[in-house]
């Protein structure tokens, strides 16, 4: 049996050991605490930014999102003014991304979404009238008022449309590209639908427009948007050196993938239900613990604790 003095001495040693145990090491240096990101004003990127933002919050990071056009986004990544962009659509953005990637000024981290489309489309009632291909547009120029509706100025999709007009491909000479924003473009689609007017516009998935308007995607635009109706993949890209500077965040980004169904659900909750991006994203992520587990495998909080438990606690 231990004597009382020995027991007290042993307790003191154990207490001293606990008190002097070193704290968990920070997962990333302090400069990584704020993750600077971009949103071109697209509902799909708003939804993916929101999902990542909830995870970052649970891990102890802060997310700062700026609304920037695609060209400005890439320039900001090049100059080190942004850290991460979740919306590198390829091949549509190749003219912006490839020179920077080849020069080492931009780093591709991960394909985060695939199996999607990105090209011109018409509402379902226009498709039912026989408009199926880019080549069908010119013969009905008057019905379309010789206008093609795009998104924000400078967007690669808009540039592809303008190039087709300038080169008179498909007999589009004299047509006008209407540049505004995703929201303004879709308001025109909504207005046209109410009056059963003809309209051609830039469409993509995932997006609630696919259920709301049932757009007919046009074939024939392979030269400008790629094969199979502009079949595209979306990549996560970062500024140069970000993975080396912030290895814990880099691990998260390498494991971050999204699904069309989840993004559509978040965007629908925002557009139709009036939910904030954060609340809509939280509701969907709560349904997918398996996805959260995949993202956070081996990822830590900012103070070096297991990341999965921390994020699940926040959700």
N, C-alpha and C positions, 0 to 999 in steps of 0.2 A: 504494500500500500504506500502511496505517496504521502509524505508529511505535508502539513498545511503550508509550510514555507515553500516547499518544492512546487506544490500546485500553483501557488501565487506567482512563483518565478516563471513557471512554464506559461502561465496565462499572460504574463507581461511580455514574454518573448513572442508569443503568437500574435498579440495585439500590435506589437511593434512591427512585426512582419507584414501584417495587413495594412497598417498605416503607411509603411514605407514602400509598399508595392507600387511600381511605376504605373502611371495611368496609361490607358490604351493610346497608342499612337494615332495621330490624325491621319485619316485616309488620304487626304490631299493637302498641299500647302494652302495657307490662308488666301493666297491670290486666286484660288480656284473657287472661292466661296460664292461668287456671283457668276452665273452662266448667262452670257449675252447671246440672244437669239434673234431671229427675224421672222416676221409674218408678212407676206406680200398682200395680205387682205383676202386670203383664200380660206374658205370654211374648212377644208380638209386639213390645212396646216394649222389653223386655229385649234382644231380638235386634237391633233397630235402634239402640238405644243402644250395643250392643257393636260393631256395624259402625262407627258414627261414632267410638267411643272409640279403635279401632285406628288410624283415620285421624288423629285428633287427636294421638295418641301419636307417630306418624310425623312429624307436622309440628312437634312440640316443645311442644304444649299438654298440659295435664292436664285430665282429665274427673272431675268430682265428681257422682255420681248419688245422689239421696236417694229413698227409698221414701215416696211421698206420695199421698194420695187425689186424685182429680181436682179437687174443690172447693179443697183446700189448694194444689194445684199452681197453679191459676189465681190464687188470692189471693197466692201467693208471687211469681208473675210480675208481678202488679200492683204489689206492694210492692218490687220490685227485688231480691228474695232468691233468685230463680232467673233464669237467662239464657235457656234454651232448653227447649222441650217438643216432642218429635217425635210426640206422640199425640193431637192435636186432631181427634177423630173428629167429622165433621159429616154429617148434622144432629144427631146424638145429643147433642152437647155444646153445642148452640147457645145454650141458656138460660144457660150459664156464659160462653161466649166472646163472643157478640155484644155484650152491654152493654159489655164491656171494650174490644172492638175499636172500637165506636162512640165510646167515650170517649177513644180513643187510648192507653189503658193497656196494650194488647196489640197486637202487630203480627203479621199473617199474612205469612210469608215465602214459602212454597211449598207446593203440593199435592205430598206426597211418595209417596202411594199412592192408587190408585183401583180401581174395579171389584170392590168387596167387599160382603159382606152382614153385617148386624148386627140380629138380632131373636130372638124365641123359637124354639126348636126342640125336637124329640123324637128319641129314638134311632130307628134305621132300622126296628126291629121294631114300634115304636109307629106310625110313619108307615105301615107296611104294613098295619096294622090299621084304617086309615082316618082317622087324625088328621092333617089337612092344613092346617087353618085355625084361627085364634084361636077362631072360633065353634064348633069341634068340642070344645073343652076342657070346657065346663060339663056336657055330657051324660055325661061320664065322670069327674066330680069325685072319686068314691070311689076309682077306680083311681089317680088322681094324688094321693090323700090331701089334696086341696085345697091343694097347695103348688106354688109356682113358685120355682125356685132361681136366685138372682142372684149377683152378685159382691160387691165390697167396699161397705160402707155409704157412702151418699152418691154413688155412681156414677150418672151420668145414665141409664144403661139401667135400673137399679133404680128410679129415680124414675118412669120411664115405666111400668114394670110396676105400681108402687103406685098411680099415677094411674088406670090401667085398672081396678084392683080397687076403688078408692074410688068411681069413677063408675059401677060395676057394668056397664061395657061387657063384652059377650060373656057376661053372666051370671056374672061372677067374684066377686060379692059374697060375703064370707066366706072367700075364699081367703087364704092366707098367703104373703107374700114372705119367703124365707129368704135373708138377707144374710150373707155370710161373706168369701170371697175366690175368685179364679179357681181356685186349687188345690183348695180345699175343695169348691167346686161340682162340679168335675170328678171328685173322689173319690166324690161321691154318684152321679154319672152312671155311673162304673165299677162301683160297688156295685149299682146298679139293673140294669145290663147283665148282670152275673153271674147275677142271679136272674130276668132277663127281666121285671123290674118296670117299671111305667110311671113316667116322669118327664118334666117339661117344664122347660127351662132356657134361660138366655141364651147364645146362640151367635154366633160371628162367624168371619170368615176375613180374613186368613190365620191358621191355627192348626192344630196336629196333630190336634185333635179331629175335624177334617173327614175325615181318613183313618182314625182310630182308631174312631170311632163312627158314621161316615156319617150325620150327623144330617139329619133331614128338617126344613128350615126352614118355618115356618108362614106362610101368606099371611094377609091380612086385618088386619095390624097397622100399616097405612100411617099412621094418625092419630098413632101413638106413635113409630114407628121409620122412617117414610118409605116411599116406594113401592119396588116391586121387591125385596121381602124386606129392607127396611132398607138398600137400596143406599147405600153411604157412601163418602166420601173422607176421607183422613187428611192433615192439614196440619202443617207445622212453624210454630210460633209462638215469638215471643221477647218479652222485656220491652221496654218503651218505650226507644228510643234505642240499642238494642244494635247495630244495623247501623252507626250513626254512630260509636259508640265503638270497634267492632271490625270494620272494613271487610273485612279478609282473611277472617275467620270468616264474615262475612255472605255473601261471595261463595261460599264453600263451601256454606253452607246453601241458597243460592238454586239450587245445582246438584245438590243431594242428593235423589235419588229412589230408591225401593225397588221391589222386585217380589215378588209373592205367592209365586212359586216359591222364591226365595232365602230369604224369611222362613220358609216352611214347612220347608225343609231345615234351617235353623239350629235351629228349635224342635224338630224331630224328633230331631236329634242331641243336644239337651239332654235331652229327655224320655225318649227310648228308649235312647240310647247313653251317657247320663251325662256328656256333654261339658260343659265350662264354656261360658258364653255367648261368651267371648273366643275359645276354641279353635274352637268351631263356626263363629263368624263369620269367623275367619281362613281356615279351610278353604274356605268358600264364596267369599270375596273373591279368593283365589288363582286361582279358576277364572274370574274375571270381570275381567281387566285392562281391558277396554273400559269397564266401569262405573266403575272407579277413575279411568280417564282422563277420563271425563265429569265426575266429581265435582271433580277437581283441576285442571281446565283454568284456568290463570292464577292458581292459588292458591299461596301461598308458605309456607315454613317460618317459624317465629318469628324466625329470624335473616335472613330475606330471600332464602333460596335456593329453587330450584324445588321445589315441593311433591311432584310426582308421583314423582320419583326417590327422594326421601326416604322416602315411604310404601312404595313398592315394595321398597325395601331393608329396611324393618322387617318387611314381610309375609313 
